[in-house]
Amino acid sequence: MLEIKAPAKVNLFLEVGEKDNSLHKIFSLIDLITLYDYIYIKPSNKTEIRFISEWEIPEDNTITKLILLLKEKFKFEVEITIKKNIPPASGLGGGSSNCASVLIFLNKIFGFNLKTEEMIEIAKKVGSDVPLFLFGKRCIIRNYGEVIEVCDDFKLFYLLLVPNLPVSTKQVYDRLDKISEYGSLTDCYEKVRILIEKIKCGDIEGAKKIMFNRLEKPCFDLNKTIKEVRDEVEKITGEKFFLSGSGGTLFAVFKEKEKVSKVNSKIFLENWRKFEVESLNFGL
């Protein structure tokens, strides 16, 4: 039986354009982090998918969707067990990471001989965040999430604050469409280039001035408690907290690991989880 570590992600930059062909084009800088779900895979006589989770996982999840897609092309039976540590519907990409990790290793185990481009095509049918996890490294994603560019190496440390309530990505995007506050994607490359350079040279405060999430306002409109907590922890700690993805995880970014614990010790929240994590950089 194989054990696979499927990492979470945070969005250091996320711009969203106006809806085109019923979808939104995006531009995002993604950092993978050391918070993992654990996946166990082995060939079997019958396909079974199990979740070990304190959260309720819907029957129509990323793994079941992936298996259905693969069985249209290949004959195989597999047993998959997923131990969930990444809170679902939190903007950390746990379900997408699970899907990409399973796809990579089923391709190896059963010899599907799928090329990267073919895996991306399969992955994007499951979800727009799935393809980025196929690369296992920090990356820029753009268009509808299927165009991925691996980024320069750098190391950051994070404090994550995760609410004990799921945030619906669909509802957040629907709210964005209602308020029609879209961004321009034309200058995102330059902004992210400067952002990465500031991080690499240690200017974290300068980097924070460029970090941005277009989905912050619609998420806060729908989940006022998350905004209230963000405002309160910023006041208590003096640190800037950002939203990951469509929410509701809030995170602060640091250059030194020691500072994460110091800031963490100042925060007391009921019904919120806290994680001290760091950048991950590995290839699958």
Beta strands, then each sheet from edge to edge (+ up, - down):
strand 1: 2-20
strand 2: 23-43
strand 3: 48-52
strand 4: 78-83
strand 5: 139-143
strand 6: 147-150
strand 7: 157-163
strand 8: 212-213
strand 9: 242-243
strand 10: 250-254
strand 11: 272-278
sheet 1: 3+ 4+ 2- 1+ 8+
sheet 2: 3+ 4+ 2- 5+ 6-
sheet 3: 9+ 10- 7+ 11-
end
